[in-house]
Amino acid sequence: MLKQGLSFKLQQKLSPQQIQLMKLLQVPTVELEQRIKQEIEENPALEEGDDQQDEELPSEEQAMSDSDELDSNENEENERDDFDLSDYFQDDDTPDYKLSVNNSGPDDEEREIPLAGGTTFQDSMRAQLSLRSCDERTTLLAEHLIGNLDEDGYLRRDLDAIVNDLAFTQNVMCERAELEKALAEVQSLDPAGVGARDLRECLLIQVRNMQHSLEQRIAEEILDKYFEAFSKKHYERIMDRLEIDEEALKGAIELIVRLNPKPGNTARDTSKPVQEIIPDFMVLSIDGQLELSINGRNAPELRISRQYRDMIKEYQRNKKDKEQREALQFIKQKLDSAKWFIDAIKQRQNTLLVTMEAIMEHQREFFLSGDETKMKPMILKDIAERVGLDISTISRVANSKYVQTNHGTYLLKFFFSESLSTESGEEVSTREVKKILNDAIDAEDKRKPLTDDELTALLKSKGYNIARRTVAKYREQLNLPVARLRKEL
């Protein structure tokens, strides 16, 4: 049974101004500049430059009374006006709502993926294939194989599966032997190693295309027969099987490590754009004192258009005219939007400054010395309590922001780390432990690298109460392999 009733409930909602501020907080300097340019293009009441206004805008009370008066007068005007039904019928034209689609809300972020132009990797391969003296059927099968290559240049699919694909999708009947012949043509194209079915085959193709030498012969033998032992760095076993000395093995390994494991990415990596890092803050140590400054691009000079300020006063003198009232309402909306945006930029600048100042004071020893071992444990909650802001606000400030120091440029997230207790009960940063761990691995004997147990014992001897699994976790976070894979000749 359906019932209808009234209920009261409280809901916390963000105003459009708060949403705008949150979005501005999390963008870096480059995106902020683009956002400001976009706002200036969309809102003619907003201008760049210092706001040296001699005349003030109408007060908020006056604007509200004017708005109420406009609404009441407009309602009276609408009651007197007769409806013209011809305005609501469009026999000749298609309605606008049938020509546009909008599946996103006004607050949704637009993330468009740019389309890449130029010659693709597959196009380059097909162009090379057309220059080879192959029969028509082999060329057809080779082009199909090229279309099955992944972005690294590998053929990950089994040949039997491709045989079935050709039969069912293109009605082309072929045998596996024919595909292997076409694959050999593909593997002979540049760059060397394309069309391989695994890493071993990719490296073998490249080695076999090299000039014959002792290192080339040993490298080919290692990849062909002892690849698993090589990947696990069982060098003693390889030397015993091939009856070679350590110097010969070292030369072959140097040749192998120079090979390209992802030949398909060669062209794409060379054309990859380089990202320019623009620091949002500068913390410089001058005579033992820290000086904090914000990038000038984060504090642009914006003002409300003087022309629009003059226009609103002019239109207020002729409020009885309906067209004048509509123009006045439009100008007021643009002026309010411009003021909200300027206030949001100023509030963003203030929030960035107080947050960075709190981080600077908390990590003063690091900013003065640049020594990571002097970093203190710090989480988002520590800074939020220090500046009196919400944790989510601090997180937005730390997102994609950089600070330039005397010792380099760092991401703000670099300064946040968990704490770890020493034997004396002192709380230290996990980044300090990672720095000691990294230095110990850099200084180890690569012939006999330190195991995780030995690294744990080393840290405990320095007073850090840490478990072996924690050492393994920190080592993985530093992208350092296990001891067996760090072994070198």
Secondary structure, 3 states (H helix, E strand, C coil): CCCCCCCCCCCCCCCHHHHHHHHHHHCCHHHHHHHHHHHHHHCCCEEECCCCCCCCCCCHHHHHHHHHHHHHHHHHHHHHCCCCHHHHCCCCCCCHHHCCCCCCCCCCCCCCCCCCCCCCHHHHHHHHHHCCCCCHHHHHHHHHHHHCCCCCCCCCCCHHHHHHHHHHHCCCCCCHHHHHHHHHHHHCCCCCCCCCCCHHHHHHHHHHCCCCCHHHHHHHHHHHHCHHHHHCCCHHHHHHHHCCCHHHHHHHHHHHHCCCCCHHHHHHHHCCCCCCCCCCEEEEEECCEEEEEECHHHCCCEEECHHHHHHHHHHHCCCCCHHHHHHHHHHHHHHHHHHHHHHHHHHHHHHHHHHHHHHHHHCHHHHHHCCHHHCCCECHHHHHHHHCCCHHHHHHHHCCCEEEECCEEEEHHHHCECEEEECCCCEEEHHHHHHHHHHHHHCCCCCCCCCHHHHHHHHHHCCECCCHHHHHHHHHHCCCCCHHHHCCC
